């Protein structure tokens, strides 16, 4: 049996210690945000820096979720993440499936145009002019329609569809299925790992919408949670975070900020473990098949 040399043991120990320290450094900010958001307001005002709170409280979350501004932004982000993800999956998967069919007449032309969009981006100003001409300024759909599909996603989905046996589509065609029916009754159920992977990408992207919302949305009532959070972190006094009919004392501003950060990152942390196995398989197949 091979025994490790002292140099190998020392090297392995150094790797473990280094990675452990990096993990602590990366985890500590998340831990601090989480702890402060659940600390009792009185204890926080007394200590200012709390690492191990003696009294836990959900007062910051209760107050934050009862304010109209935060509740609206949370609903806007939920709408973007659900509706945007469904629309993006429908458009991207249908386009990718069409490109994977060799009998499709305009396949090469569309492939060329898609690759062209990857190599050359129009930039911020042309995108803004396009959204303005479409009448989508200050409309939440301005964050969905321009982002329905992108070249990389379509190409990866196409590679995944190319990996499926061609005999499946041929058998469905012999049985009288149209191309559309074959796509949503046979191909999509077989593509759940890839759809889960790309769905997670789309959902995280829509949930974290910030720059586009900053450009296209002028009404604060239509802001997603990321824009509201940015305004809270910069200057909480400019944000209407007063809960109607609230009789209790307002929690400290820093606690409200920390609670808002936790609410903003929590959905992704909760959803990811349920689709992790599909995510890993779909991302691997979509990236190596060609």
Secondary structure by P-SEA (a helix, b strand, c coil): cccccaaaaaaaaaaaaaaaaaaaaaaaaaaaaaaaaaccaaaaaacccccccccccaaaaaaaaacaaaaaaaaaaaaaaaaaaaaaaaaaaaaaaaaacccccaaaaaaaaaaaaaaccccaaaaaaaaaaaccccccccccccccccaaaaaaaaaaaaaccaaaaaaaaaacccaaaaaaccccccaaaaaaaaaaaaaaaaaaccccccccccccccccaaaaaaaaaaccccccccccccccccccaaaaaaaaaaaaaaaaaaaaaaaaaaaaaaaaaacccc
